[in-house]
Amino acid sequence: MTVVSDAFGNVVVTGLYDSNWPALFVDKQLPVPEQGMGTFMVKLDGEMNQVWVRGGTIRGHSWGGSRIFKGCAMPDGDLVLAGSTSTGYFEIGGKVIMDIGNIFERLNLFAIRISPEGEIGWIRTMENMMMYYEGKKGTKSDQYREFIPYDAMDWSHDVLYMTGIYESDSFEVAGKLLDKEYNMGIFVSAVDMESGDELWGYSMSSNNVNLKRFDQDVAGNVTLMGSTSDFQDFEGMG
């Protein structure tokens, strides 16, 4: 479950609920999903009064990899939410975020912009990154604390930067097939937070890639920190 605050002191709570029971939020009940698990977004005002509830469904395998993991508050009250899913279908708020059929257990990223009324505007997806290794990393694992598989951050409410590790030979960002000279790659993408358009994507590859930190400076330059094997291939540098 993830809690994100907007520019006016409201919060949006997102999460999943079990497929065997309906979910009840004060006077709003979300139905039992016919397949998969249920998704929800709930908005609360500054006094913890419920404003609206939005529901949805995920279908497929490896549900543990499906969640909203980061939120960015826009000055007009909108929220830009970044999420991941390891299922073939992710829908919420009446909008299908991702529908890639029976391609299960592949980690995919997405970003959405929602209005103060809970309406979803633009949707941006990054599909077929890598296999999702459910259960490999736990909250008590040193590896979980030390390395991250993906991340997102915003710069000046203008650009949403997203990063992650990919293994696929057919992973595209901003309409470009990312290079993968070695077994694994790390990408950075820039998404226009107003329109949702992908501005550019950058990649490097190596074997045994680990991502530790994702940061930026005041000018919007991004920095990746991690570890690789002895050889790396940087885009445009070799």
Accessible surface in RSA format (square Angstrom, percent):
REM  Atomic radii and reference values for relative SASA: ProtOr
REM  Chains: A
REM  Algorithm: Lee & Richards
REM  Probe-radius: 1.40
REM  Slices: 20
REM RES _ NUM      All-atoms   Total-Side   Main-Chain    Non-polar    All polar
REM                ABS   REL    ABS   REL    ABS   REL    ABS   REL    ABS   REL
RES MET A   1   173.71  90.0  98.58  65.2  75.14 178.9  84.40  71.8  89.31 118.3
RES THR A   2    26.76  19.0  22.73  23.0   4.03   9.6  18.92  25.4   7.84  11.9
RES VAL A   3    90.10  59.3  62.22  56.3  27.87  67.2  62.22  54.1  27.87  75.6
RES VAL A   4    11.64   7.7   8.23   7.4   3.41   8.2  11.63  10.1   0.01   0.0
RES SER A   5    64.56  54.6  56.67  75.6   7.89  18.2  21.31  45.4  43.26  60.6
RES ASP A   6    13.54   9.5   3.23   3.2  10.30  24.4   1.33   3.1  12.20  12.2
RES ALA A   7    53.06  48.8  16.84  26.0  36.22  82.4  26.05  36.7  27.01  71.5
RES PHE A   8   134.92  67.5 102.82  63.7  32.10  83.5 111.34  67.5  23.58  67.5
RES GLY A   9    48.19  59.4   0.00   N/A  48.19  59.4  33.91  93.1  14.28  32.0
RES ASN A  10    24.65  17.0  24.65  23.8   0.00   0.0   0.31   0.7  24.34  23.5
RES VAL A  11    32.50  21.4  32.35  29.3   0.15   0.4  32.35  28.1   0.15   0.4
RES VAL A  12     3.41   2.2   3.41   3.1   0.00   0.0   3.41   3.0   0.00   0.0
RES VAL A  13    21.96  14.5  21.96  19.9   0.00   0.0  21.96  19.1   0.00   0.0
RES THR A  14     3.02   2.1   2.91   2.9   0.11   0.3   1.66   2.2   1.36   2.1
RES GLY A  15    16.14  19.9   0.00   N/A  16.14  19.9  12.63  34.7   3.52   7.9
RES LEU A  16    57.15  31.8  30.90  22.1  26.25  66.0  30.90  21.7  26.25  70.6
RES TYR A  17    27.39  12.8  21.09  12.0   6.30  16.4  23.55  17.7   3.84   4.7
RES ASP A  18    69.09  48.4  62.41  62.1   6.68  15.8  24.03  56.5  45.07  44.9
RES SER A  19    33.36  28.2  27.50  36.7   5.87  13.5   7.93  16.9  25.44  35.6
RES ASN A  20   107.80  74.3  86.86  83.9  20.94  50.4  17.27  41.6  90.53  87.5
RES TRP A  21   178.04  71.4 177.53  85.9   0.51   1.2 155.90  83.1  22.14  35.9
RES PRO A  22    58.35  42.5  41.88  38.2  16.47  59.9  41.95  34.6  16.40 102.0
RES ALA A  23    13.32  12.2   6.77  10.4   6.55  14.9  13.32  18.8   0.00   0.0
RES LEU A  24   124.27  69.2  94.41  67.5  29.87  75.1  94.41  66.3  29.87  80.4
RES PHE A  25    37.55  18.8  33.30  20.6   4.25  11.1  37.55  22.8   0.00   0.0
RES VAL A  26   116.62  76.7  85.20  77.1  31.43  75.7  97.45  84.7  19.17  52.0
RES ASP A  27   129.85  91.0  92.42  92.0  37.43  88.5  42.30  99.6  87.55  87.3
RES LYS A  28    93.16  45.4  92.12  56.5   1.04   2.5  36.11  32.5  57.05  60.8
RES GLN A  29   110.03  61.5  89.38  65.3  20.65  49.2  18.64  39.7  91.40  69.3
RES LEU A  30     9.81   5.5   9.81   7.0   0.00   0.0   9.81   6.9   0.00   0.0
RES PRO A  31    95.63  69.7  90.29  82.3   5.34  19.4  95.17  78.6   0.46   2.9
RES VAL A  32    65.85  43.3  50.70  45.9  15.15  36.5  50.70  44.0  15.15  41.1
RES PRO A  33    15.39  11.2   0.77   0.7  14.62  53.1   8.01   6.6   7.38  45.9
RES GLU A  34   176.01 101.1 135.61 102.6  40.41  96.2  58.63 113.4 117.39  95.8
RES GLN A  35   113.98  63.7 105.42  77.0   8.56  20.4  34.32  73.1  79.66  60.4
RES GLY A  36    15.27  18.8   0.00   N/A  15.27  18.8   1.38   3.8  13.89  31.1
RES MET A  37    32.53  16.8  32.53  21.5   0.00   0.0  26.14  22.2   6.40   8.5
RES GLY A  38     0.00   0.0   0.00   N/A   0.00   0.0   0.00   0.0   0.00   0.0
RES THR A  39     1.22   0.9   1.22   1.2   0.00   0.0   1.22   1.6   0.00   0.0
RES PHE A  40    17.37   8.7  17.11  10.6   0.26   0.7  17.11  10.4   0.26   0.7
RES MET A  41     0.48   0.2   0.48   0.3   0.00   0.0   0.00   0.0   0.48   0.6
RES VAL A  42     8.91   5.9   8.91   8.1   0.00   0.0   8.91   7.7   0.00   0.0
RES LYS A  43    14.57   7.1  14.57   8.9   0.00   0.0   3.94   3.5  10.62  11.3
RES LEU A  44    27.88  15.5  27.88  19.9   0.00   0.0  27.88  19.6   0.00   0.0
RES ASP A  45    40.39  28.3  38.70  38.5   1.69   4.0  16.58  39.0  23.81  23.7
RES GLY A  46    62.10  76.6   0.00   N/A  62.10  76.6  27.52  75.5  34.58  77.4
RES GLU A  47   143.95  82.6 119.59  90.5  24.35  58.0  50.16  97.0  93.79  76.6
RES MET A  48   131.40  68.0 111.13  73.5  20.27  48.3  91.69  78.0  39.71  52.6
RES ASN A  49    76.92  53.0  73.24  70.8   3.67   8.8  22.56  54.3  54.36  52.5
RES GLN A  50    51.32  28.7  19.43  14.2  31.89  75.9   9.00  19.2  42.32  32.1
RES VAL A  51    76.48  50.3  45.84  41.5  30.64  73.8  50.14  43.6  26.35  71.5
RES TRP A  52    24.80  10.0  17.50   8.5   7.30  17.1  24.80  13.2   0.00   0.0
RES VAL A  53    10.91   7.2   1.23   1.1   9.68  23.3   1.23   1.1   9.68  26.3
RES ARG A  54    58.68  24.6  56.45  28.8   2.23   5.3  18.18  24.8  40.50  24.5
RES GLY A  55    21.01  25.9   0.00   N/A  21.01  25.9   7.52  20.6  13.49  30.2
RES GLY A  56    12.71  15.7   0.00   N/A  12.71  15.7   6.27  17.2   6.44  14.4
RES THR A  57    26.89  19.1  26.89  27.3   0.00   0.0   6.70   9.0  20.19  30.5
RES ILE A  58     0.00   0.0   0.00   0.0   0.00   0.0   0.00   0.0   0.00   0.0
RES ARG A  59    81.75  34.3  81.69  41.6   0.06   0.1  11.00  15.0  70.74  42.9
RES GLY A  60    15.97  19.7   0.00   N/A  15.97  19.7   4.84  13.3  11.13  24.9
RES HIS A  61   101.51  55.5  98.55  68.5   2.96   7.6  61.06  62.9  40.45  47.1
RES SER A  62    14.48  12.2   4.73   6.3   9.75  22.5   0.90   1.9  13.58  19.0
RES TRP A  63    86.88  34.9  84.20  40.8   2.68   6.3  84.28  44.9   2.60   4.2
RES GLY A  64    50.31  62.0   0.00   N/A  50.31  62.0  29.28  80.3  21.03  47.1
RES GLY A  65     3.45   4.3   0.00   N/A   3.45   4.3   3.45   9.5   0.00   0.0
RES SER A  66     2.47   2.1   0.00   0.0   2.47   5.7   0.00   0.0   2.47   3.5
RES ARG A  67   105.71  44.4 100.53  51.2   5.19  12.3  41.19  56.3  64.53  39.1
RES ILE A  68    10.24   5.8   6.43   4.8   3.82   9.2   6.43   4.6   3.82  10.4
RES PHE A  69    24.77  12.4   7.50   4.6  17.27  44.9   7.50   4.5  17.27  49.4
RES LYS A  70    69.43  33.9  67.76  41.6   1.67   4.0  52.89  47.6  16.53  17.6
RES GLY A  71    23.91  29.5   0.00   N/A  23.91  29.5   0.07   0.2  23.84  53.4
RES CYS A  72     8.89   6.7   4.08   4.5   4.81  11.3   5.17  13.1   3.72   4.0
RES ALA A  73    31.26  28.7  21.73  33.5   9.54  21.7  21.73  30.6   9.54  25.3
RES MET A  74     6.32   3.3   6.22   4.1   0.10   0.2   6.32   5.4   0.00   0.0
RES PRO A  75    87.37  63.7  67.78  61.8  19.59  71.2  74.51  61.5  12.86  79.9
RES ASP A  76    83.16  58.3  59.92  59.6  23.24  55.0  46.92 110.4  36.24  36.1
RES GLY A  77     2.45   3.0   0.00   N/A   2.45   3.0   0.09   0.2   2.36   5.3
RES ASP A  78    19.64  13.8  19.64  19.5   0.00   0.0   0.00   0.0  19.64  19.6
RES LEU A  79     3.91   2.2   3.74   2.7   0.17   0.4   3.74   2.6   0.17   0.5
RES VAL A  80     0.75   0.5   0.18   0.2   0.57   1.4   0.18   0.2   0.57   1.5
RES LEU A  81     0.00   0.0   0.00   0.0   0.00   0.0   0.00   0.0   0.00   0.0
RES ALA A  82     1.74   1.6   1.22   1.9   0.52   1.2   1.22   1.7   0.52   1.4
RES GLY A  83     0.00   0.0   0.00   N/A   0.00   0.0   0.00   0.0   0.00   0.0
RES SER A  84     0.00   0.0   0.00   0.0   0.00   0.0   0.00   0.0   0.00   0.0
RES THR A  85     0.14   0.1   0.14   0.1   0.00   0.0   0.14   0.2   0.00   0.0
RES SER A  86     0.00   0.0   0.00   0.0   0.00   0.0   0.00   0.0   0.00   0.0
RES THR A  87     0.15   0.1   0.00   0.0   0.15   0.4   0.00   0.0   0.15   0.2
RES GLY A  88     0.21   0.3   0.00   N/A   0.21   0.3   0.13   0.3   0.08   0.2
RES TYR A  89    34.62  16.2  34.43  19.6   0.19   0.5  13.56  10.2  21.06  26.0
RES PHE A  90     4.67   2.3   4.66   2.9   0.00   0.0   4.66   2.8   0.00   0.0
RES GLU A  91    30.32  17.4  30.32  22.9   0.00   0.0   8.10  15.7  22.22  18.1
RES ILE A  92     4.83   2.7   4.83   3.6   0.00   0.0   4.83   3.5   0.00   0.0
RES GLY A  93    19.22  23.7   0.00   N/A  19.22  23.7   4.25  11.7  14.98  33.5
RES GLY A  94    68.38  84.3   0.00   N/A  68.38  84.3  34.71  95.3  33.67  75.4
RES LYS A  95    85.33  41.6  84.38  51.8   0.95   2.3  64.42  58.0  20.90  22.3
RES VAL A  96    71.82  47.3  53.68  48.6  18.15  43.7  53.68  46.6  18.15  49.2
RES ILE A  97     6.29   3.6   0.00   0.0   6.29  15.2   0.21   0.1   6.08  16.5
RES MET A  98     4.49   2.3   0.16   0.1   4.33  10.3   4.49   3.8   0.00   0.0
RES ASP A  99    91.47  64.1  61.23  60.9  30.24  71.5  12.61  29.7  78.86  78.6
RES ILE A 100    28.50  16.2  14.80  11.0  13.69  33.0  24.13  17.4   4.37  11.9
RES GLY A 101    43.53  53.7   0.00   N/A  43.53  53.7  36.06  99.0   7.47  16.7
RES ASN A 102   132.55  91.4 108.65 105.0  23.90  57.5  28.28  68.1 104.26 100.8
RES ILE A 103    86.40  49.2  81.94  61.0   4.46  10.8  86.34  62.2   0.06   0.2
RES PHE A 104    60.29  30.2  45.34  28.1  14.95  38.9  45.34  27.5  14.95  42.8
RES GLU A 105    66.98  38.5  66.98  50.7   0.00   0.0   7.29  14.1  59.69  48.7
RES ARG A 106    65.43  27.5  65.34  33.3   0.09   0.2   2.41   3.3  63.01  38.2
RES LEU A 107     2.98   1.7   2.98   2.1   0.00   0.0   2.98   2.1   0.00   0.0
RES ASN A 108     0.00   0.0   0.00   0.0   0.00   0.0   0.00   0.0   0.00   0.0
RES LEU A 109     0.00   0.0   0.00   0.0   0.00   0.0   0.00   0.0   0.00   0.0
RES PHE A 110     0.89   0.4   0.24   0.2   0.64   1.7   0.89   0.5   0.00   0.0
RES ALA A 111     0.12   0.1   0.00   0.0   0.12   0.3   0.00   0.0   0.12   0.3
RES ILE A 112     0.44   0.3   0.44   0.3   0.00   0.0   0.44   0.3   0.00   0.0
RES ARG A 113    19.24   8.1  18.97   9.7   0.28   0.7   9.42  12.9   9.82   5.9
RES ILE A 114     1.61   0.9   1.48   1.1   0.13   0.3   1.61   1.2   0.00   0.0
RES SER A 115    27.97  23.6  24.20  32.3   3.77   8.7  23.79  50.7   4.17   5.8
RES PRO A 116    40.38  29.4  34.44  31.4   5.94  21.6  36.68  30.3   3.69  22.9
RES GLU A 117   108.36  62.2 103.89  78.6   4.47  10.6  58.26 112.7  50.09  40.9
RES GLY A 118     0.67   0.8   0.00   N/A   0.67   0.8   0.00   0.0   0.67   1.5
RES GLU A 119   101.55  58.3  99.28  75.1   2.27   5.4  43.55  84.2  58.00  47.4
RES ILE A 120    10.97   6.2   0.00   0.0  10.97  26.4   0.21   0.2  10.75  29.2
RES GLY A 121    47.71  58.8   0.00   N/A  47.71  58.8  37.43 102.7  10.28  23.0
RES TRP A 122    35.80  14.4  24.50  11.9  11.30  26.5  33.14  17.7   2.65   4.3
RES ILE A 123    54.06  30.8  29.36  21.9  24.70  59.5  29.36  21.1  24.70  67.0
RES ARG A 124    65.06  27.3  64.51  32.9   0.55   1.3   0.69   0.9  64.37  39.0
RES THR A 125    39.66  28.2  26.29  26.7  13.37  31.9   7.39   9.9  32.27  48.8
RES MET A 126     1.36   0.7   0.65   0.4   0.72   1.7   1.36   1.2   0.00   0.0
RES GLU A 127    67.89  39.0  58.83  44.5   9.06  21.6  16.18  31.3  51.71  42.2
RES ASN A 128    37.74  26.0  37.74  36.5   0.00   0.0  13.63  32.8  24.11  23.3
RES MET A 129     0.00   0.0   0.00   0.0   0.00   0.0   0.00   0.0   0.00   0.0
RES MET A 130    17.71   9.2  17.71  11.7   0.00   0.0  14.37  12.2   3.35   4.4
RES MET A 131    68.99  35.7  68.93  45.6   0.06   0.1  58.34  49.6  10.65  14.1
RES TYR A 132    53.15  24.8  43.37  24.7   9.79  25.5  26.43  19.9  26.72  32.9
RES TYR A 133   113.29  52.9  96.48  54.9  16.81  43.7  82.51  62.0  30.78  37.9
RES GLU A 134   101.57  58.3  71.98  54.5  29.59  70.5  28.99  56.1  72.58  59.3
RES GLY A 135    72.33  89.2   0.00   N/A  72.33  89.2  37.36 102.5  34.96  78.3
RES LYS A 136   124.75  60.9  95.07  58.3  29.68  70.7  60.57  54.5  64.18  68.4
RES LYS A 137    68.00  33.2  47.18  28.9  20.82  49.6  30.23  27.2  37.77  40.2
RES GLY A 138    35.29  43.5   0.00   N/A  35.29  43.5  32.06  88.0   3.23   7.2
RES THR A 139   109.93  78.2  93.64  94.9  16.28  38.8  69.80  93.8  40.12  60.7
RES LYS A 140   189.87  92.6 168.23 103.2  21.64  51.5 112.74 101.5  77.13  82.2
RES SER A 141    32.10  27.1  22.07  29.5  10.03  23.1  22.41  47.7   9.69  13.6
RES ASP A 142    99.89  70.0  92.70  92.3   7.19  17.0  34.15  80.4  65.74  65.6
RES GLN A 143    63.28  35.4  58.25  42.6   5.03  12.0  20.39  43.4  42.89  32.5
RES TYR A 144   106.45  49.7  99.89  56.8   6.56  17.1  61.20  46.0  45.25  55.8
RES ARG A 145   148.27  62.3 121.68  62.0  26.59  63.3  65.99  90.2  82.28  49.9
RES GLU A 146    77.08  44.3  71.10  53.8   5.98  14.2  23.04  44.6  54.04  44.1
RES PHE A 147    34.30  17.2  32.05  19.9   2.25   5.9  32.05  19.4   2.25   6.4
RES ILE A 148    46.14  26.3  45.43  33.8   0.71   1.7  45.48  32.7   0.66   1.8
RES PRO A 149    40.70  29.7  40.32  36.8   0.38   1.4  40.70  33.6   0.00   0.0
RES TYR A 150    22.24  10.4  14.85   8.5   7.38  19.2   5.56   4.2  16.68  20.6
RES ASP A 151    29.83  20.9  29.62  29.5   0.21   0.5   3.03   7.1  26.80  26.7
RES ALA A 152     0.02   0.0   0.00   0.0   0.02   0.0   0.00   0.0   0.02   0.1
RES MET A 153    26.87  13.9  23.86  15.8   3.01   7.2  19.09  16.2   7.79  10.3
RES ASP A 154    40.11  28.1  31.92  31.8   8.19  19.4   0.00   0.0  40.11  40.0
RES TRP A 155    73.10  29.3  71.91  34.8   1.20   2.8  68.75  36.7   4.35   7.1
RES SER A 156    78.18  66.1  46.57  62.2  31.61  72.8  21.90  46.6  56.28  78.8
RES HIS A 157    87.11  47.6  75.04  52.2  12.07  30.9  48.05  49.5  39.06  45.5
RES ASP A 158    70.78  49.6  67.31  67.0   3.47   8.2  15.47  36.4  55.32  55.2
RES VAL A 159    15.57  10.2  15.57  14.1   0.00   0.0  15.57  13.5   0.00   0.0
RES LEU A 160     0.73   0.4   0.73   0.5   0.00   0.0   0.73   0.5   0.00   0.0
RES TYR A 161    17.67   8.3  17.67  10.1   0.00   0.0   0.47   0.4  17.20  21.2
RES MET A 162     0.75   0.4   0.75   0.5   0.00   0.0   0.00   0.0   0.75   1.0
RES THR A 163     0.00   0.0   0.00   0.0   0.00   0.0   0.00   0.0   0.00   0.0
RES GLY A 164     0.00   0.0   0.00   N/A   0.00   0.0   0.00   0.0   0.00   0.0
RES ILE A 165    12.80   7.3  12.80   9.5   0.00   0.0  12.80   9.2   0.00   0.0
RES TYR A 166     0.08   0.0   0.08   0.0   0.00   0.0   0.08   0.1   0.00   0.0
RES GLU A 167    46.47  26.7  36.14  27.3  10.33  24.6  15.34  29.7  31.13  25.4
RES SER A 168    10.11   8.5   3.56   4.8   6.55  15.1   6.23  13.3   3.88   5.4
RES ASP A 169   109.96  77.0  90.77  90.3  19.19  45.4  36.62  86.2  73.34  73.1
RES SER A 170    69.92  59.1  57.28  76.4  12.64  29.1  42.14  89.7  27.78  38.9
RES PHE A 171     0.73   0.4   0.28   0.2   0.45   1.2   0.32   0.2   0.41   1.2
RES GLU A 172    99.91  57.4  86.87  65.7  13.04  31.0  19.06  36.9  80.85  66.0
RES VAL A 173     0.80   0.5   0.00   0.0   0.80   1.9   0.80   0.7   0.00   0.0
RES ALA A 174    37.44  34.4   8.65  13.4  28.79  65.5  15.14  21.3  22.30  59.1
RES GLY A 175    75.13  92.6   0.00   N/A  75.13  92.6  34.11  93.6  41.02  91.9
RES LYS A 176    81.35  39.7  77.65  47.6   3.70   8.8  67.54  60.8  13.81  14.7
RES LEU A 177   103.87  57.8  83.27  59.6  20.60  51.8  83.27  58.5  20.60  55.4
RES LEU A 178     6.98   3.9   0.05   0.0   6.94  17.4   0.86   0.6   6.13  16.5
RES ASP A 179    60.16  42.1  50.14  49.9  10.03  23.7  30.54  71.9  29.63  29.5
RES LYS A 180    47.75  23.3  23.14  14.2  24.61  58.6   4.29   3.9  43.47  46.3
RES GLU A 181   115.79  66.5  87.24  66.0  28.55  68.0  15.39  29.8 100.40  82.0
RES TYR A 182    66.14  30.9  57.85  32.9   8.28  21.6  37.11  27.9  29.02  35.8
RES ASN A 183   102.14  70.4  94.70  91.5   7.44  17.9  18.76  45.2  83.38  80.6
RES MET A 184    36.41  18.9  36.41  24.1   0.00   0.0  21.53  18.3  14.87  19.7
RES GLY A 185     0.00   0.0   0.00   N/A   0.00   0.0   0.00   0.0   0.00   0.0
RES ILE A 186     9.52   5.4   8.66   6.5   0.86   2.1   8.66   6.2   0.86   2.3
RES PHE A 187     0.23   0.1   0.00   0.0   0.23   0.6   0.23   0.1   0.00   0.0
RES VAL A 188     5.59   3.7   5.59   5.1   0.00   0.0   5.59   4.9   0.00   0.0
RES SER A 189     0.00   0.0   0.00   0.0   0.00   0.0   0.00   0.0   0.00   0.0
RES ALA A 190     0.65   0.6   0.65   1.0   0.00   0.0   0.65   0.9   0.00   0.0
RES VAL A 191     0.00   0.0   0.00   0.0   0.00   0.0   0.00   0.0   0.00   0.0
RES ASP A 192    36.77  25.8  36.65  36.5   0.11   0.3   0.98   2.3  35.79  35.7
RES MET A 193     0.01   0.0   0.01   0.0   0.00   0.0   0.01   0.0   0.00   0.0
RES GLU A 194   127.79  73.4 114.90  86.9  12.88  30.7  54.72 105.8  73.07  59.7
RES SER A 195    54.49  46.0  33.75  45.0  20.74  47.8  39.06  83.2  15.43  21.6
RES GLY A 196     1.62   2.0   0.00   N/A   1.62   2.0   1.25   3.4   0.37   0.8
RES ASP A 197    77.02  54.0  76.32  76.0   0.70   1.7  18.35  43.2  58.68  58.5
RES GLU A 198    38.62  22.2  17.31  13.1  21.31  50.7   3.82   7.4  34.80  28.4
RES LEU A 199    88.84  49.5  58.82  42.1  30.02  75.5  61.79  43.4  27.04  72.8
RES TRP A 200   104.92  42.1 102.68  49.7   2.24   5.3  84.28  44.9  20.64  33.5
RES GLY A 201     5.08   6.3   0.00   N/A   5.08   6.3   0.00   0.0   5.08  11.4
RES TYR A 202    75.47  35.2  75.39  42.9   0.08   0.2  66.53  50.0   8.94  11.0
RES SER A 203     0.67   0.6   0.25   0.3   0.41   1.0   0.00   0.0   0.67   0.9
RES MET A 204    19.11   9.9  18.14  12.0   0.97   2.3  17.81  15.1   1.30   1.7
RES SER A 205     0.11   0.1   0.11   0.2   0.00   0.0   0.11   0.2   0.00   0.0
RES SER A 206     0.00   0.0   0.00   0.0   0.00   0.0   0.00   0.0   0.00   0.0
RES ASN A 207    45.32  31.3  45.32  43.8   0.00   0.0   7.23  17.4  38.10  36.8
RES ASN A 208   109.05  75.2  98.45  95.1  10.59  25.5  27.47  66.1  81.57  78.8
RES VAL A 209     4.89   3.2   0.00   0.0   4.89  11.8   0.00   0.0   4.89  13.3
RES ASN A 210    40.85  28.2  40.62  39.3   0.22   0.5   0.16   0.4  40.69  39.3
RES LEU A 211     0.41   0.2   0.41   0.3   0.00   0.0   0.41   0.3   0.00   0.0
RES LYS A 212    70.31  34.3  69.22  42.5   1.09   2.6  25.44  22.9  44.87  47.8
RES ARG A 213   129.64  54.4 128.82  65.7   0.82   2.0  46.58  63.7  83.05  50.3
RES PHE A 214    19.92  10.0   0.01   0.0  19.91  51.8   0.01   0.0  19.91  57.0
RES ASP A 215    76.53  53.6  76.28  75.9   0.24   0.6  10.35  24.4  66.18  66.0
RES GLN A 216    50.39  28.2  28.52  20.8  21.87  52.1  16.56  35.2  33.83  25.7
RES ASP A 217    70.60  49.5  58.57  58.3  12.03  28.5  42.83 100.8  27.77  27.7
RES VAL A 218   149.80  98.6 125.60 113.7  24.21  58.3 133.14 115.7  16.66  45.2
RES ALA A 219    66.90  61.5  42.07  64.9  24.82  56.5  49.84  70.2  17.06  45.2
RES GLY A 220     6.51   8.0   0.00   N/A   6.51   8.0   2.33   6.4   4.18   9.4
RES ASN A 221    91.66  63.2  85.29  82.4   6.37  15.3  28.04  67.5  63.62  61.5
RES VAL A 222    43.75  28.8  19.29  17.5  24.47  59.0  19.29  16.8  24.47  66.4
RES THR A 223    69.59  49.5  66.13  67.0   3.46   8.3  41.28  55.4  28.31  42.8
RES LEU A 224    57.32  31.9  30.46  21.8  26.85  67.5  30.59  21.5  26.73  71.9
RES MET A 225    77.76  40.3  72.87  48.2   4.88  11.6  44.63  37.9  33.13  43.9
RES GLY A 226    45.39  56.0   0.00   N/A  45.39  56.0   4.81  13.2  40.57  90.9
RES SER A 227    49.82  42.1  42.25  56.4   7.58  17.5  42.21  89.9   7.61  10.7
RES THR A 228    46.43  33.0  16.24  16.5  30.19  71.9  12.23  16.4  34.21  51.7
RES SER A 229    31.67  26.8  18.37  24.5  13.30  30.6  27.50  58.6   4.17   5.8
RES ASP A 230   129.55  90.7 101.38 100.9  28.16  66.6  25.81  60.7 103.74 103.5
RES PHE A 231   140.46  70.3 138.21  85.6   2.25   5.9 140.40  85.1   0.06   0.2
RES GLN A 232    66.55  37.2  48.55  35.5  17.99  42.8   4.78  10.2  61.77  46.8
RES ASP A 233    23.54  16.5  23.44  23.3   0.11   0.3   1.77   4.2  21.78  21.7
RES PHE A 234    72.62  36.3  71.35  44.2   1.27   3.3  71.35  43.3   1.27   3.6
RES GLU A 235    57.53  33.0  45.99  34.8  11.54  27.5  28.03  54.2  29.51  24.1
RES GLY A 236    86.09 106.2   0.00   N/A  86.09 106.2  43.21 118.6  42.87  96.0
RES MET A 237   152.60  79.0 112.59  74.5  40.01  95.3  98.18  83.5  54.42  72.1
RES GLY A 238    61.73  76.1   0.00   N/A  61.73  76.1  48.91 134.2  12.82  28.7
END  Absolute sums over single chains surface
CHAIN  1 A    11554.7       8868.5       2686.2       5974.3       5580.4
END  Absolute sums over all chains
TOTAL         11554.7       8868.5       2686.2       5974.3       5580.4
